[in-house]
């Protein structure tokens, strides 16, 4: 049975393939080759992937990602498309769905929205609900470095508090746009911001995300 993560994995692989290895992305300092290497290392090299969250391990992560980025680009795309090895935790459908749905969605948009001619993607209601559920459970983590209070409001009125505090800025949009905003892609996300003008500017320039 197909899952959201599986669909987003294939979409990301297709976008990376069609863009070529030297296309820009929304990830600062990364072109498509580096982004592809990051995705592969994250689910295939647990010995290095810890550097994503643990600062002391970052030098090893960067070294391993550089090694993978030097591989043939077509090989990286195929590794993404086929998924992790059988013994990897990511090979379990439940783990893949929980850990990769948002990861692949956001990185697919990193590729799409770096193109000058990008247009908003139409997201079906079931997937939108799935993205919102994940945003609800991780909102505090995304907003922990926000310098002011931050509320994420879905267009249907549902809200998630990313950061308590005053003054408060409210970002309103569809779940996918709010996820991009909360993950540090403020300039690329299509959301409406309400609040004190100076507070809004601080949120726009804040280092949001995990």
C-alpha positions as CSV (number, residue, x, y, z in Angstrom):
1,X,0.0,0.0,0.0
2,X,1.3,3.5,-0.9
3,X,1.9,5.9,2.0
4,X,2.4,9.6,2.1
5,X,6.1,9.2,2.7
6,X,6.5,6.8,-0.3
7,X,4.7,9.2,-2.6
8,X,6.8,12.2,-1.4
9,X,10.0,10.1,-1.8
10,X,9.2,9.4,-5.4
11,X,8.2,13.0,-6.0
12,X,11.4,14.3,-4.5
13,X,13.5,11.8,-6.6
14,X,11.7,12.9,-9.8
15,X,12.3,16.6,-9.0
16,X,16.0,16.1,-8.2
17,X,16.4,14.0,-11.4
18,X,14.7,16.6,-13.6
19,X,16.5,19.5,-12.1
20,X,20.0,18.0,-12.5
21,X,22.9,18.0,-10.0
22,X,23.7,21.7,-10.0
23,X,20.3,23.3,-9.6
24,X,19.7,25.7,-6.7
25,X,17.6,24.8,-3.6
26,X,16.2,26.7,-0.7
27,X,18.8,25.1,1.6
28,X,21.5,27.6,2.1
29,X,24.8,26.5,0.5
30,X,23.3,23.4,-1.1
31,X,22.5,22.7,-4.7
32,X,20.6,19.6,-5.7
33,X,23.6,17.3,-5.5
34,X,24.2,18.3,-1.8
35,X,20.5,17.9,-1.0
36,X,20.4,14.5,-2.5
37,X,23.5,13.4,-0.6
38,X,21.9,14.7,2.7
39,X,18.8,12.6,2.1
40,X,20.8,9.5,1.4
41,X,23.1,9.9,4.3
42,X,20.2,10.6,6.7
43,X,18.6,7.2,6.2
44,X,21.6,5.0,5.2
45,X,24.4,6.2,7.4
46,X,23.2,6.2,11.0
47,X,26.8,6.6,12.2
48,X,26.9,10.0,10.6
49,X,23.3,11.2,10.6
50,X,23.5,12.0,14.3
51,X,25.3,15.2,13.3
52,X,22.0,16.6,12.1
53,X,20.9,17.1,15.7
54,X,24.2,16.8,17.7
55,X,26.6,19.6,17.1
56,X,29.7,17.6,18.2
57,X,29.0,15.1,15.4
58,X,28.5,17.6,12.6
59,X,32.1,17.4,11.3
60,X,31.7,13.7,10.6
61,X,28.3,14.3,9.0
62,X,29.7,16.9,6.7
63,X,32.6,14.7,5.7
64,X,30.3,11.7,4.9
65,X,27.9,13.9,3.0
66,X,30.7,15.3,0.9
67,X,31.8,11.7,0.1
68,X,28.3,10.9,-1.0
69,X,27.9,14.1,-3.0
70,X,31.0,13.1,-5.0
71,X,29.2,9.9,-6.2
72,X,27.5,9.9,-9.6
73,X,24.3,11.9,-9.3
74,X,22.2,9.2,-10.9
75,X,23.3,6.8,-8.2
76,X,22.1,9.2,-5.4
77,X,18.7,9.5,-7.1
78,X,18.4,5.7,-7.4
79,X,19.3,5.3,-3.7
80,X,16.6,7.9,-2.8
81,X,14.0,6.2,-5.0
82,X,14.6,2.7,-3.8
83,X,14.7,3.7,-0.1
84,X,16.8,2.5,2.8
85,X,18.3,-1.0,3.2
86,X,16.1,-3.7,4.6
87,X,17.7,-3.6,8.1
88,X,17.3,0.1,8.5
89,X,14.6,1.4,10.9
90,X,13.4,3.6,8.0
91,X,12.5,0.4,6.1
92,X,9.6,-0.1,8.5
93,X,6.5,1.5,7.0
94,X,5.4,3.1,10.3
95,X,8.8,4.6,10.9
96,X,9.1,5.8,7.3
97,X,5.7,7.5,7.4
98,X,6.4,9.2,10.8
99,X,10.0,10.3,10.0
100,X,10.0,11.0,6.3
101,X,6.6,12.4,5.3
102,X,7.5,16.0,6.3
103,X,11.2,15.5,5.5
104,X,10.5,14.6,1.9
105,X,7.6,17.1,1.4
106,X,9.8,20.0,2.6
107,X,12.8,19.0,0.6
108,X,10.7,18.6,-2.5
109,X,9.5,22.2,-2.0
110,X,13.1,23.2,-1.5
111,X,13.8,22.1,-5.1
112,X,10.5,23.3,-6.6
113,X,10.5,26.8,-5.0
114,X,14.1,27.5,-6.0
115,X,12.9,27.6,-9.6
116,X,12.0,31.0,-10.9
117,X,8.8,29.7,-12.5
118,X,7.4,27.6,-9.6
119,X,3.7,27.6,-8.9
120,X,1.9,26.4,-5.7
121,X,1.3,22.7,-5.5
122,X,-2.3,21.5,-5.1
123,X,-2.5,19.3,-2.0
124,X,-5.4,17.0,-1.4
125,X,-7.4,17.3,1.8
126,X,-6.2,13.9,3.3
127,X,-2.5,14.9,2.9
128,X,-3.2,18.4,4.2
129,X,-4.7,16.9,7.3
130,X,-1.6,14.6,7.7
131,X,0.7,17.5,7.4
132,X,-1.3,19.5,10.0
133,X,-1.2,16.6,12.5
134,X,2.6,16.5,12.3
135,X,2.8,20.2,12.6
136,X,0.6,20.2,15.7
137,X,2.9,17.7,17.4
138,X,6.2,19.5,16.5
139,X,5.2,23.2,16.6
140,X,7.0,23.9,19.8
141,X,10.2,22.4,18.5
142,X,10.0,24.4,15.3
143,X,9.4,27.6,17.2
144,X,11.8,27.2,20.1
145,X,14.2,29.9,18.8
146,X,11.5,32.3,17.8
147,X,12.2,35.7,19.5
148,X,8.5,36.5,20.0
149,X,5.3,34.5,20.5
150,X,4.2,32.6,17.4
151,X,0.9,31.0,16.6
152,X,0.3,28.9,13.5
153,X,-3.3,29.1,12.3
154,X,-4.7,26.9,9.6
155,X,-7.2,28.6,7.2
156,X,-10.0,26.5,8.8
157,X,-9.3,28.0,12.2
158,X,-7.3,25.3,13.8
159,X,-4.3,26.6,15.7
160,X,-0.9,25.4,17.1
161,X,1.2,27.4,19.4
162,X,4.8,27.3,18.3
163,X,6.1,29.7,20.9
164,X,4.5,31.3,23.9
165,X,5.4,34.9,24.6
166,X,4.5,38.5,23.8
167,X,4.1,40.2,21.5
168,X,2.4,37.5,19.4
169,X,2.6,37.0,15.7
170,X,0.0,34.8,14.0
171,X,0.9,33.0,10.7
172,X,-2.1,31.9,8.7
173,X,-2.1,29.5,5.8
174,X,-2.5,26.0,4.6
175,X,-0.7,23.2,6.5
176,X,2.0,22.8,3.9
177,X,2.7,26.5,3.8
178,X,2.8,26.7,7.6
179,X,5.2,23.7,7.7
180,X,7.5,25.5,5.3
181,X,7.3,28.7,7.3
182,X,7.9,27.0,10.6
183,X,10.9,25.0,9.2
184,X,12.7,28.2,8.3
185,X,11.6,28.8,4.8
186,X,9.7,32.0,5.7
187,X,10.5,33.8,2.5
188,X,9.2,31.0,0.3
189,X,6.0,30.2,2.3
190,X,2.7,31.7,1.4
191,X,1.3,32.7,4.7
192,X,-0.3,35.9,6.1
193,X,1.4,37.4,9.2
194,X,-0.6,39.4,11.8
195,X,0.9,41.3,14.7
196,X,3.1,44.2,15.7
197,X,5.1,45.3,12.7
198,X,8.4,45.0,14.4
199,X,7.5,41.6,15.8
200,X,6.5,40.4,12.3
201,X,9.9,41.5,11.0
202,X,11.7,39.6,13.8
203,X,9.8,36.5,12.9
204,X,10.6,36.8,9.2
205,X,14.3,37.0,10.1
206,X,14.2,34.3,12.9
207,X,16.0,31.0,12.6
208,X,13.0,28.8,12.8
209,X,13.1,25.0,12.5
210,X,14.4,21.9,14.1
